[in-house]
């Protein structure tokens, strides 16, 4: 059954992990907690029935072997693949075997004697489990995965309340979680608890111990199948790790753009200084001339809106002169040569020239007196 679950789960993970996979950042201690509740069907296999070769039926659904039970657990995922769980389960079980006064095993007496409440016994087990979400560990974290395949192992302490016995136990199992919503999962769990030899209230005579093999036969065992629900508490998901390289590239692009603007501004200052240095006064006093350097208007990186309204102070003075003297004006647009392709920069320079022309028209200059061009 475990192999069947594993095969189907891996096939399912291969389909739903094609999208929505990413590395995750560490969450706080109070994140990714959960509570589980469920009902189980448990079957006891005592060490006494092994080695006797009495032909005892092995079906976990035999009425003399199995009973219903309940379970509750609380746990936390420390990573998407590794978690811890504290689980309490039990209530009702079945005693499979006992020994009569002559030291001979008699399953029938275990069910008939009134001093031991028939074959019923009350018990509980308290376990600490390590959970391994193989779906997330192998295929990557996916918050929308429908099926998570989670083997677990652990151990703890058990108590047979009917016979007042305590015992240590080890356990392994398989937890399958089916996503119903962000907060609720449906659980199907299979497990094996391996208790000490007297957990079922019966001590095996030493003469029979040598007939048992190590492992399954020399301990009391409980197999169970459980169905229940997991309720996720607080923050139940994991955030993606920030793409540091992408952030660095974005900031570097912004720095390069600012450096390019600074270089353009320095070039414009040098050009204006050269015009001032080489400017010649008019030789014909009868010609009225607007004595100034070309007026510059600046734009933000890759934008067609004027960066600062302060740039329009000189434009307004030039517009006033042009209206008073019926002058023609030429507006030339530019773009940053260090960024963008040629086609985009040409388009950008033309739109910037048109933006300034629109400002001049708003200041009273006739559109027929304005010529625009873009030089990329």
N, C-alpha and C positions, 0 to 999 in steps of 0.2 A: 504493500500500500504506500509506503514511504517513497519507493522508487517511482511508482505511478504518479504520485503528487509532484515529485521532482521533475519528471519528464514533461508533464503538461505545463508546469509552472515556467520552465525554461522556454518552452515554445511560446507561451503567452508573453513573457518578458521580451523576447526577440521582436514581437510585433509592437508592443506599446512603448518601447524605449527608443524608437526611431526619432521621436521628438521630445521636447521638454526635459532634456537631460542637461545638468550643469553641476559644477563643483560647488560646494557649499561652504559658508563661513560658520565659525563656532557660535553656538547660541549660549545664552546665560544658563545658570544652574536651574532656574525656575521654569525653563522652557521644556517642551516635549515630554511632559509627564502624561501618564495614562492610568485609567482604572479598567479592570476587566471583571466581568461577572459571567457565570456560565453554569450549566448543568451537565453532568457526565454519567456514563455507564461504565462501572468499574468491575473488574474480574480479578479475584485473588487466586494465585498459584503458590501454595505453600511448599516449603522444602520437604515436608513430611510425605507428600504424595509421590515424590520422586524416589527412584530406587526401589520402591516396593513392587513395581511392575504388576499393579492390580488392574490395569486396563481402565484407568480413570479417563473419562472423556475430557478433551482439552478445549472444547468450544467455549469462548468467552461469554457466550449467550446462554449457557446452561444455567437453569434457575438456581441450582445449588452452589453456583460459583459467583454469580454476578448480582449487582444491585445498582440502584441509582445513587447519585451523590450531587454535591454542589461545590462551587469554587468561587473565590474572589481573590483578586490580585491588584497590586499597585506597582508601577514601575516607571522607568525613565529611559529614553534614548539619549545616549551621550554623543553619538554620531548617527547618521542615517543607517549605519550598518551594525552598530553595537549598542546593546542596552542591558539593563538589569531589571529583574522583576522579583518581588516577594509575593509568594502565592500560598494561600491557605485553602485546602480542599479536604473532602472526606464526608463525614456524617455516618453513612451506613455502608457496611460491607458484609461479606459472607465468609464464615470460617469453613474451610474445605475439609480439614482432617483433624483427628485427635487420636489418643491412645487409650486403650482400656487398661485394666489393672495388671494384665499380663504383658504390657508393653507392645501390644499388637495394634497397628493402625486400624481404625474403624471409622470410616466416613459417616456411616449411618448414625452412630451415637452422637456425632457432632450436631446433627440436626434434631435429635430427639430429646436430648437431656434438657430438663427445665432449668437446671442450675446455671446454665450458660446461655439462657435466652434463645434456645434453638440454635440455628445456624447464623443468626444475625449478630453482628457486633458493631459497636460504634467506635469511630476512630477519626483522627485528623492528621494531616501532614502539613508541615510548614517548611517551605523550600525557598531557597535563593537560586534563581536561574540566570544564566548568561544567555542573552538572545542574540542571534546572528542573522540579520536580515540579508540573506544571500542575493535577493533581488537587487537591493541597492548596492551591495558590495561588488557584484559581478557586472551588472548592467548600468550602474550609475543611478543617482537619486532622481526620482520622478514623482512629484507630489500628486500626480493624477493616475498613478498606476492602480489598476483594478485589483491585482492579486500580488501579495507579498508572501514570499516563501521563507519561513523563519525557523530553522532548527534551533534547539536549545539544549543546555545541559546544566546540571547543578546538583544540589544536595541540601540536606537539612535534618530536621528532627520530626519523628512521628510519635503519636501516642494512641494505643489501643485503650479506649476508655472503659470498655467492657471488662477487661482483665487487668487494667491499671499497669500496662507495660509501656515503657518508652523505648524507642529504637532510633538509631541513625539510619539514613537512607541516601542513596544516590539516584539520580534520575536523568533520563534523556527523552527527547520528544521532538515533535514537529508541529509548529503553529502555522496555520494558513490564515491570513487576514484578507478579507474581501472588502474593498472600499464602498461604503454606502453614501458617505458624505465626508466633508472635511473633518467632522467631529466624531463620526461613528463608523466602526468597522464590524463586520460579521466574522466571528472566529470559528474555525474548525481545527481542533487540537487532538493529537494522538500522543500518548506518553507511556513510559515504563518507569515505575518506582521499584527499586531493589532494596528491601529492608533487611534488618538483622533477622537471624533464624527464629527468634521467639516472638516476633511481632504479632503473630496471629494468636498468641496465648498458649501455644503448644511447644514444649521442649522435646526435641527428637532424642530418643535413646542413643547413647554413644555407640552402641553396637551397629547402628544403621548408618552412622555418618560416613563410614568408609565406602559405602556403596554410591555415594554422590560424586558427581563431577563438579569441578570448580565453575563458577559463573552462574548460570541459570538455576541449577539444581540445589546448591547449598544455601540459598537464601529464600526468604519469603518475597514474592513478587506481586506487584499490582499492575495490571494493564488497564488503561482507561481511554475512552473516546469522549470528547467534550465539544459542545457547541455553546456559543455565547456571544458577547459583544464587548468591544473595546471602545471606551469613551476618552477621546483626546482632550487634555486640559491645557488652558492657556495657549501660548504660541505653539502650534502643532506642525509647523513647516520650517524649512531651512532656506535662508536667503542665499542667493548666488554670490560667489566671490566677485568683487569688483574687478573689471578688466583694467588692470593698472597700465598695461601697454597702450590701450586705447586712450586712456585719460592723458597719458604723457604725450601721445601724438596730437591730441586736441589742443593741449596747452602750447606745444611747440608750434603748431600752425598759427595760433593766435600771436605768439611772440614773433614769428617770422613776418606776419602781416603788419604788426606794429613797427618792426624794423624797416620794412619796405616803405611804410608811410613816412617814417622819419627820414629815410634816404631821399624820398621824393621831395619832402619839405626842404631838406638841405640843398638839393639841386635847384629848387625854385628860388631859394634865398640867394644862391650863388648867381643865378641868372639875373635876378632883379638887381643885385649889387653891380653886376657887369653893365646892365642897362643904365643904371644911375651914373656909373663911372664914365661911360662913353656918350652920355646924352649931350646933344648940341642945342643951343638956344636957336630959335627961328631967326633967319636972316631977313625975312620979309615982315616988317612990323604991321603991315596991313592985313595979315592973315591971323585970324584968331585960332589958337591951338590949345587943346586941353593938355596941359603939361603934367603928365603923371606916368608912372610905370603901369604895365598891364595889371589889372585887378585879378587876384586869385581867390578862388572859392574851394574849400576842401570838403571831402566826403569821407565817411567811415568806410572801412574795408568792405568791398563788394556791395555797396549801397548806392542808391540814386537820390537819397535825401541829403540836403545840406547839413553838415555836421554841426555847425554853430551859426546862429543868426548874427553873430558879431561880424561874420564875413560879409554880410550884406550892407554894412555901413559904407564901404567904399563903392560897392555896386550902386547904391542909391545916389551917391554923389556923381558917379559917371552917368547914370540914367538922367539925372537933372540936367547935366551939361548937354547930353545928346538931344533931349527934348528942346532945350532952348536954342540949340544950333542946328537942329534938323540933321543930326549926324547919323551915319551908319555904324552899326556895331557888329563885331565878329566875336562869337562865343565858341571857344575851342575846348572840347572835353578830352580828358585823359583817363587812363586806368593804370593800375600797378603792373609794371612789366615783369615783376618777379613772381607773380601768382596768376593763375587762370590761363586758359588757352587763348589763342589769337582771336577766334571768333567771338568768344564771350567778352573779351576785353574791348573789342571793337564796338559791340552792342552796348556795353556799359559806358564807354566814353561818349557815345552819341546820346544816350539817355541823360547823362549828366549835363551835357551841353543844353539839351532841351529843358531841363529843370531850371537852369540859370536864365534861359531865354524867357521862360514863363514868369520868373521873378521880375525881369526887366519890363515885360508887358504890364505887369501889375503896378509898376512904378510910372507908367504913362508912355513908354516907348512903343511906337507903332511896330506891329509884327513885321511889316514890310521893310523896316529899317534894321532888322536883326537877321544875321546869317549864322547858322550853327554848323559845326563839323565835329567829327570825332576822329582822333588820331590813335585810338587803341592804347 
